Amino acid sequence: MVPHDPDDSQVSRELDDQVGDLTPEDLVRMSTRTPRVVHPDERGRIAGRIVSIHGPDVFVDVGGKSEGVIPLDEFEPDEPPTVGQKLDLIPHGFDRESGLMRLSLKEAQVEADLDTLRVGDVVKARVTGSNIGGLELRVHGLRGFMPMSQVDLVRHDDFGSFIGRWLESEVTEIDRRGKNLVLSRRRVLEREREEERKQLRFQLTEGQIRKGIVRRLAEFGAFVDLGGIDGLLHVSDISYARLNHPSDVLKEGDEIEVKILKVDLVKDRVSLGMKQLGTDPWTLVEGKYKAGDTVDGRVTRLMDFGAFVEIEPGVEGLIPVSEISWTHRVMHPKDVLKPGDSVRVAILAADLGKRKISLSLKALAQDPWQTVSERYTANALVSGAVTRITNFGAFVQLEEGVEGLIHISQLSSQRVRTVADVVKVGDVIQLRVLSVDPAQHRISLSLKAAKEEEVPAAAAATAEPVAAKPEKKRKRELRGGLSY
């Protein structure tokens, strides 16, 4: 092939690409430079001064006519190089094409840092990434690792917000061979917190209103960080309304305003209140509730003796177990009600000074005993089911809400050893009414009287007719002499 003449324009473009950023002085200096051996110190470092910056390269005078080059990306983004700046560098030989000495700033910084760093030193580290175990960081040229438990005083499930941040951290381990550090930010924060706590504990006084951060929730309340000291916000002091758990109102990390109720410097305890910042609802109900009123409410708690009903936020009344039902024998409120039920109740009594309101559920229903004497009269024959057995007799349900008693003496005309020998729970029997007392809610019954009347009647119905005796034949009169 016949060679083509070189294209002058193409050569010019290629030269411009290679040396376009260099000044004529730079070209002269480079053309007259002869590589010269530079002797590093005992740690392998040499001193240099930045003479120019071109694109991705930083040119450094390392003495005499020798120059070196450092990649620009070895400098921190927030600490860019400047002309005239003096640096300690690690040499890596000469570049064959340019004749420039290849230099490293980061390696020199690593060596310098390793020489001076000690366990317990506090350094500023930049977060570069995260992994399953914690954060990855850089302390100048050194690699650092911060375990998850050492990142903060509180647990974090996501470390994305830490990427790119500078964290003040304590050096806990140094691997000089691998040039790695283990860091802890938690230790720095704990020292700061302890210092704040010492100052704060003497500033707190009862009645102060302060802001705090909810750190932890428990069954009995919430622990609130006041800025170095944790105070306890008891569940009863969170709201005037009854809460099942602090989480009904609060969550960890919430910033809240609290009132200091009590400070005990000896035991290092602080009691807090949140509801005390609002108005006590009991101060607003004067004249609002009176006996005979009907109100709607929500069942909040069940106790052996009754059910508590919230009739407005922070105001509760009590339904005694005896006021729950006319028609059911209620042994415990849970037999009829459950927490969360909406109920309409009547107010029996209101003592707002003592914060007590007595309520009734059955007062809004018809009392079946009011008309019981119209349905049950003395000597009437009735039937019912045995509901309970006691030592002295048996209770029989005549209708829903109405029970009568058969005394043991009224069970049988024969001697009865135990009630269970005659009747059992669930038996449906016929009885005779002996007496009715609506005021005392009592009906006396008799099984014996009902049975005594059944026997003669039954006997009369089943008896066979008595046969008439045949008349005796009259003997024939004997006539004279003997008969044979």
ABEGO torsion letter per residue (X at the ends): XBBBBBBAAAAAAAAAAAAAABBAAAAAAAAABBBBBBBBBAAGBBBBBBABBBEABBBBBAEEABBBBBBAAABBAABBBBBGBBBBBBBAEBBAAAGBBBBBAAAAAAAAAAAABBBGBBBBBBBABBBAAEBBBBBEABBBBBBAAAABABBBABAAAABGBBBBBBBABBBAAAGBBBBBAAAAAAAAAAAAAAAAAAABBBGBBBBBBBABBBAAEBBBBAGGBBBBBBAAAABABBBABAAAABBBGBBBBBBBABBBAAAGBBBBBAAAABBBAAAAABGABBBGBBBBBBBABBBAAEBBBBABBGBBBBBBAAAABAABBBABAAAABBBGBBBBBBBABBBAAAGBBBBBAAAABBBAAAAAAAABBBGBBBBBBBABBBAAEBBBBABBGBBBBBBAAAABABBBABAAAABBBGBBBBBBBABBBAAAGBBBBBAAAAAAAAAAAAAAAABBBBBBBBBBBBBBBBBEEBBX
